[in-house]
Amino acid sequence: MEEKAFQPLGIAILTASDTRTAATDKSGDAAAELLREAGHHIVARAIVADDLQALRAQMQAWIDDPQVDVVVSTGGTGLTGRDVCPEAMAPLVSKPIPGFGELFRYLSYQEIGTSTIQSRAEAAICSGTIFFLLPGSTGAVRTGVSQIILAQLDIRHRPCNLHELLPRIRGES
C-alpha cells in the first residue's frame, strides 16, 4: 500500500483568558509551535476573555470560516465559575469525541496524578470543524498536542486518524 503524503490542515488557536496577552500567551505559543513544526498552517489566533457568549461567537466564526479545519483551544476547562469553554462549545457540537478527554486525562494522570480530575478537556466535531479544548497550562497543551492531536491530524497515522475522516464528516465524499 502506497503511503500518503503529509497534508497540512488550517488550524486556529483560541486562548480563553482574562489575563493573557499576545506577549504572555505561552500555552497558545506552545500549541502553535508544535502544530507549525508538524507542517500545519496556523490560519488564525485569538485571545478571548472568559465569557461564554464571546467564546461561543469566536468558535462559531471559525466554524463558518472555510480556512479553519481545526480549532485548538487553551484554557477555560477547569472548575471555576470563569471556566466556560465546554459550555461555550456545547450547543455547537454535532458529534462529541469522548475518547479525547479520556485519553488526555489518562496521560495527564501520569504527569500530575489525581489533579487531572480537575480538567474538563474534551473534543468534538462542530459542523465539520474539529475542536480540541485543552487546559491552559503549557504542560497540558504540550501533552495534548504532542501525544494525541498531532497523530490524529496526520493523514499518514495508522490505523486511522481524524484528518482522513474530514471529507466524510463534512459530507464531501
C-alpha positions as CSV (number, residue, x, y, z in Angstrom):
1,M,0.0,0.0,0.0
2,E,1.4,3.4,-1.0
3,E,1.9,5.8,1.9
4,K,0.0,9.1,1.6
5,A,1.9,12.4,1.6
6,F,1.5,14.7,4.6
7,Q,-1.3,17.2,4.1
8,P,-1.4,20.3,6.2
9,L,-4.6,21.5,7.9
10,G,-5.7,25.0,8.6
11,I,-5.7,25.5,12.4
12,A,-7.0,28.2,14.6
13,I,-5.6,28.7,18.1
14,L,-8.0,30.0,20.8
15,T,-6.8,31.1,24.2
16,A,-9.6,31.6,26.8
17,S,-8.2,34.1,29.4
18,D,-9.0,37.3,31.2
19,T,-5.3,37.9,31.8
20,R,-3.2,36.7,29.0
21,T,-1.9,38.9,26.2
22,A,-0.1,38.1,22.9
23,A,3.1,38.6,24.8
24,T,2.2,36.3,27.7
25,D,0.3,33.5,26.0
26,K,2.8,30.8,26.4
27,S,0.2,28.0,26.1
28,G,-1.1,29.3,22.8
29,D,2.5,29.8,21.6
30,A,3.3,26.2,22.5
31,A,0.3,24.8,20.6
32,A,1.1,27.0,17.6
33,E,4.8,26.0,17.6
34,L,4.1,22.2,17.8
35,L,1.4,22.3,15.1
36,R,3.5,24.6,12.8
37,E,6.6,22.4,13.3
38,A,4.5,19.4,12.2
39,G,3.6,21.2,9.0
40,H,0.2,22.6,9.7
41,H,-0.9,26.1,8.9
42,I,-1.9,28.4,11.7
43,V,-4.6,30.4,9.9
44,A,-6.0,32.3,12.9
45,R,-5.3,33.0,16.5
46,A,-7.3,34.8,19.2
47,I,-7.3,35.6,22.9
48,V,-10.9,35.8,24.2
49,A,-12.0,36.7,27.7
50,D,-13.5,34.0,29.8
51,D,-17.0,35.0,28.7
52,L,-19.4,32.3,27.4
53,Q,-21.0,34.4,24.7
54,A,-17.7,35.9,23.5
55,L,-16.1,32.4,23.3
56,R,-19.1,30.9,21.5
57,A,-19.1,33.7,19.0
58,Q,-15.4,33.2,18.2
59,M,-15.9,29.4,17.9
60,Q,-18.9,30.0,15.5
61,A,-16.9,32.4,13.4
62,W,-14.2,29.7,12.9
63,I,-16.8,27.1,12.2
64,D,-18.0,29.4,9.4
65,D,-14.5,30.1,8.1
66,P,-13.6,27.6,5.3
67,Q,-9.9,28.1,6.0
68,V,-10.3,26.6,9.5
69,D,-10.3,22.8,9.7
70,V,-9.3,22.5,13.4
71,V,-9.6,24.7,16.5
72,V,-7.2,24.1,19.4
73,S,-8.3,25.9,22.5
74,T,-6.3,26.5,25.6
75,G,-7.7,27.5,29.0
76,G,-11.3,27.6,30.3
77,T,-11.6,23.9,31.0
78,G,-11.2,24.0,34.8
79,L,-13.9,24.1,37.5
80,T,-14.1,27.7,38.5
81,G,-17.0,30.0,37.5
82,R,-15.0,31.6,34.8
83,D,-14.0,28.3,33.1
84,V,-16.7,28.1,30.4
85,C,-15.1,26.7,27.2
86,P,-17.0,23.4,27.3
87,E,-20.3,25.3,27.9
88,A,-19.5,27.7,25.1
89,M,-18.9,24.8,22.7
90,A,-21.8,22.6,23.9
91,P,-24.6,24.0,21.6
92,L,-22.2,23.9,18.6
93,V,-21.4,20.2,18.9
94,S,-22.5,17.9,16.1
95,K,-20.6,14.8,17.5
96,P,-18.6,14.6,20.7
97,I,-15.3,12.8,20.7
98,P,-15.3,11.5,24.3
99,G,-12.1,9.4,23.7
100,F,-10.0,12.5,23.5
101,G,-10.8,13.7,27.1
102,E,-10.5,10.2,28.4
103,L,-7.1,9.7,26.8
104,F,-5.9,13.2,27.8
105,R,-6.8,12.6,31.5
106,Y,-5.0,9.2,31.4
107,L,-1.8,10.7,30.0
108,S,-2.2,13.7,32.3
109,Y,-2.6,11.4,35.3
110,Q,0.9,10.0,34.6
111,E,2.3,13.6,34.9
112,I,0.1,15.2,37.6
113,G,-1.7,12.4,39.4
114,T,-5.2,12.8,40.6
115,S,-5.2,16.5,39.9
116,T,-6.2,15.5,36.4
117,I,-9.8,15.2,37.6
118,Q,-10.0,19.0,37.6
119,S,-9.6,19.0,33.8
120,R,-12.7,19.1,31.5
121,A,-10.6,18.7,28.4
122,E,-12.7,17.5,25.5
123,A,-13.0,17.3,21.7
124,A,-15.9,17.4,19.3
125,I,-16.9,17.9,15.7
126,C,-18.8,21.1,15.3
127,S,-20.4,21.4,11.8
128,G,-17.4,19.9,10.1
129,T,-14.7,21.6,12.2
130,I,-12.7,19.6,14.7
131,F,-12.4,21.2,18.2
132,F,-9.9,20.3,20.9
133,L,-10.3,22.0,24.3
134,L,-7.2,21.8,26.4
135,P,-6.3,23.2,29.9
136,G,-4.4,26.5,29.9
137,S,-1.1,25.2,31.4
138,T,1.7,24.9,28.9
139,G,2.5,21.3,30.1
140,A,-1.1,20.3,29.5
141,V,-1.0,21.8,26.0
142,R,2.2,20.0,25.2
143,T,0.8,16.7,26.4
144,G,-2.4,17.1,24.4
145,V,-0.9,18.3,21.2
146,S,2.2,16.1,21.1
147,Q,0.7,12.9,22.4
148,I,-2.7,12.9,20.8
149,I,-3.6,15.8,18.5
150,L,-0.6,15.6,16.1
151,A,-1.1,12.0,15.3
152,Q,-4.8,12.4,14.8
153,L,-4.2,15.4,12.4
154,D,-1.7,13.4,10.3
155,I,-3.3,11.7,7.4
156,R,-0.5,9.1,7.4
157,H,-1.2,7.9,11.0
158,R,-2.4,4.3,11.1
159,P,-4.7,2.6,11.7
160,C,-6.9,5.7,11.4
161,N,-6.9,9.4,12.1
162,L,-9.4,12.3,12.2
163,H,-7.8,14.0,9.2
164,E,-8.8,11.3,6.7
165,L,-12.4,11.4,8.1
166,L,-12.8,15.2,7.4
167,P,-14.3,14.8,3.9
168,R,-16.9,12.3,5.1
169,I,-17.6,14.4,8.3
170,R,-18.3,17.3,6.0
171,G,-20.3,15.2,3.6
172,E,-17.9,15.8,0.8
173,S,-17.4,12.2,-0.2
